[in-house]
Amino acid sequence: MNSTSPIGQPLPRVDGRLKVTGQAKYAAEFEIPGLLHGSVVNSTIARGRVRRIDTTAAEAVAGVVLVLTHENRPPVASYDEPYQDDDAADGSPFRPLFNDRVLYSGQPLALVVAESLELARYAGSLVCIEYDVEPHQTDLAAVREQAHPAPEEIPSRGDFEAAYRGAPLQIDHEYGTPIEHHNPMEPHASMVHYQPGDELIIYDKTQGVQNCMRYVEGVFGLEGKVQVHSPFVGGAFGSGLRPQYQLPLAVMAALKLKRSVRVVLKRQQMFTFGYRPRTLQRLAIGFSPNGRLEALQHRSLGQTSRFEDFTEHEVEWSGALYACDNVQLEYTLGSLDVYTPIDMRAPGAAIGVYALEAAMDEVAYAAAIDPLQLRLRNYTEINGNQGKPYSSKELRACYEQGAERFGWSRRPLEARSMRDGHELIGWGMATGVWEAMQMPASAKACLAADGRLIVSSATADIGTGTYTVMTQIAASALGLPMDRVEFRLGDSRFAQAPLEGGSATVSSVGSAVHQACVGLREKILDAAQQSPASPFTGASLDDVAFEDGELVLKRDPARRVPLAQLIQTSGTLEAEASVKPGDEREKYATGTHSAIFVEVRVDEALGTVRVTRVVSAVAAGKVINPKTAASQILGGVVWGIGMALHEETWTDHRLGRYMNHNLAEYHVPVNADIHDIDVFFVEEQDSVVNDLGSKGVGEIGIVGVAAAVANAIYHATGKRVRDLPITPDKLL
């Protein structure tokens, strides 16, 4: 790092101007001459078989080119061949237009391809499908007794049953979370640019271009013939981790017609694939009168499809966050006639920590202890599931600094003890936790002939600021101004990168970018030493610095050479690096942590809730860009408020289909719902987690927020609502 390093600076997004001027192109915005448009026809039943598809009327519409069904699609991999992708759950992945089976309501059964999108959608309304309907089940509560264990092993320790029976105080409650859908601003879309010889250039809304490339190559037998591009993503939150069905449908049509095809999903169709699953979670906690945890049991029932077992890591957080010797964790699945759930921002933690932190609040009241003091009393530096110390954990500082900024010390212990006119006021808090992961990744750095640094990796930017932070990391490594550095992503031909998710992109790809630039420094120094009269002869990397676009000899700073001048002599220089988690990480648990403090105001007559103040204190190691990082936390807090008060996908179980599959009736927070949110980062040093010491912040912002809101509502009203969202009818 150089003395003027951009790392740690709150710099604006390098792609900001492109976005606000409309120059940033998303998957559905690339234009190709002769492009055809596809519209998906979805099933109206939840289970059964397609008896007959009548496409006559649709095909008679002028401008309709093709109606694609399971009966006339191009060849695809057989049932026992891999449809697996990098984020696939255990089981057998969904195969669109594979056969006549209907597995869930909303399943794609046909694709109408026409000269315009309007024609395709109109013709789609004319497709008539006859079914053999079979009984279905979409209600998780109805299959509670038939639930089966999740395929992944869940850690437990000690003797919960004996410790719970012997505990002086006990609580035992069930907490419910509903189905939620991602609803990013940009709907899912795929555009397939057909080339002679069945070569495909694909523009897709995805969090992993190489994942989609391998999927298409495998399903259609096109190895070496597929490129996938995704330069900009208008939000994904996990919905783009797996290839969604519009991608193979667009590929089928392009291969069938030997033409370029675009398929864009409607907003309603954004409810026809993965989602956050409904859960029923039970927390039983035994504790001493002073609040010490003696026994903790966290059991969760989650829903999955009949063709895959999707396992969320909901219960493990209860074994990791607090000191307790007797912990029993259990996760079971109820198979339903639905699509497989998929990861959604902070998968598992967002809902599992909600149940844990709501239960901890109930423990605090049962023991008559301040909720913050309860958490400090059960604080631990060890991840109990792994039996390992944390590489760093500044959660205590989050508690202390967050409480100070919020004014927590003025909070009365009793519920219903604060009022302002017709509004009851409540203060609640909760802890947030997320993994600090690192995955194998690669990056390439090139010092071009004009002296610009071009760095690339096949990662994604789903709105998190990847373009910006990677530019900062590269600029810092070579001492270049930001405007002399360009980071390229979203191209499957670039260096290998993992899926953009799990708050691991900076840790993984950022480390690879840094190492690639370190390798480039070595080549630059070597080039500078080629002249016999070079002042850098015999110098090592420790003897030089990279500052302001120049190579500088530390012992004699007057001896320096501009990198642009050097490259004119040596020619373009390149370096590529691959990184993976180091052996040192194996000795430690790694995680990000936060403390969230919330004020609510509840109208006693109407049951309406306003979240008037939030303080979120976050420990996430070295923060590369405090501006974009704080923006991530702000977005997470807003979503956490929505999770607590608004979001729920309603299912009509008689039909097995969603009722509020639009943005008019699927409620998310709007501007009027959001008030003062104070986000700050506590200082945290970590030399183990990765070379940068950075942990990532995409997920941690949402974790714990819903619990803090729910706990504040109890403090305001004295009424405990355990099923999210907490709507006025439940409070009244």
Protein Blocks (a to p, Z undefined) as FASTA:
>chain_A
ZZklcghpacddfklmmmmnopaccfklcccehiacddddddfbfbdcdfbdcfklmmmp
ghiabdcdfklpccdddfkbcfbdfkbcedjdddehkbmcdfbghiafbdcddfbfklmm
mmmmmpccddddddddfbfklmmmmpccdfbdcddehjfklmmmmpmbdcdddddddddd
fkiabdcdddddddehhiacdddddfbfklmmmmmmmmnopghiaccddfbcghjklpam
pccfklmmmmmmmmmnopacdddddfklmmmmccdddddddddddddfkopafbdcdddd
ddddfkbccdddfklmmmmmpgcfbdcddddddddddddddddehihjlmmmmmmmmmmm
mmmmmnopafklmmmmmgcfbdfknopacfbdcklmmmmmmmmmnommmpcfbghkbceh
jbccdddddddddddddddddddddddfkopacdddfbdcehnommmmmmmmmmmmnopa
fklcccdehiakbccddddehhlmmmmmmmmmmmmmmmmmmmmmmmmmmpmklckgoiaf
klpcceehiacdfklmmbccdfklmmmmnopadddddddddfklmmpccddddddddddd
ddfknopacdfbdcddddehjafblmlmmmmmmmmmmmmmmmmmmgccdddfknopafkl
cfklmccddfklpccddddddddddfklpmnopgbjklmmmgoklmmmmmmmmmmnopac
fbdcddfklmZZ
